[in-house]
């Protein structure tokens, strides 16, 4: 290749090395997803240093596959290997970030990689011809998203999110009407319905799969103060019926987010509160350069959030629509007061509290 006068060999070699690092870490991400799905991290967290056969037996898996998977984990510096005894050990410091019992299960989040990679062929056609990839093309997305939501939202509801609205817990205890728009599998509302039996909860989502799962879980728990229904977020059909409306990671991938916000404003009582969680970031690309996971978020947006909206001839906001755009759209929908909050434990999300007066 002919090199121009501005070519810097040192920079070129450094970039080449960074690409090798990306290639290796992409492979590790896929292996982490597999390990989480087949339960290997949970099993290894409870074992002392063990052989591949012992680990496979404990996990009820095929030893040959487990041994090859361990090769990735050892060379990826996730699992320790002791060649003198042919044993493997998952350090407790690593288990804390690879199991549900730990601080945060990154291995579960790695499942987004194969789920979203599964639509690559369809996405390539969109690059060439426009349009988008519909919800139906993501068979496991709701499952993975529900698990992620359980870590970031559901677990944080009581200690961090509800206190963003002064007096909200007391109102929930007394009994109010609550609506969650874009409820997915309903985990957040199910948790609140159990915690606050005097309040009445409703969950709407476009996904039949998500609503089916939510209703099944409602029946299992024997809850009578909650209902779930398939409904278009852009046309809720309510007029001042709710004291609290929530949206958790649901606005940016809507076909018509402006109509959704307008419909929510109409459904909220004059003194009601709209509580929102959405992806943290700026509407301006240059301000996201230091965001710790901005490449991941832009890629999720490309391979799901943006393209799903475009599949329905929507706005295609994308996950990185940003705080500036979010506040602007909420004001346009009739929310006079919008406060922006960041929680210390959650660098992935921004929380908004919006009221009409």
Secondary structure, 3 states (H helix, E strand, C coil): CCCCCCCCHHHHHHHHHHHHHHHHHHHHHHHHHHHHHCCHHHHHHCCCCECHHHHHHHHCCCHHHHHHHHHHHHHCCCCEEECCCCEEECCHHHHCCCCCCCCCCHHHHCHHHHHHHCCHHHHHHHHHHCCCCCHHHCCCHHHHHHHHHHHHCHHHHHHHHHHHCCCHHHHHHHCCEEEEECCCCCHHHHHHHHHCCCCEEEEEECCHHHHHHHHHHHHHHCCCCEEEEECCCCCCCCCCCEEEEEEECCCCCCCCHHHHHHHHHHHEEEEEEEEEEEECCCCCHHHHCCCCCHHHHHHHHHHHHHHHHHHCCCCCCCCCCHHHHHHHHHHHCCCCEEEEEEECCEEEEEEEEEECC
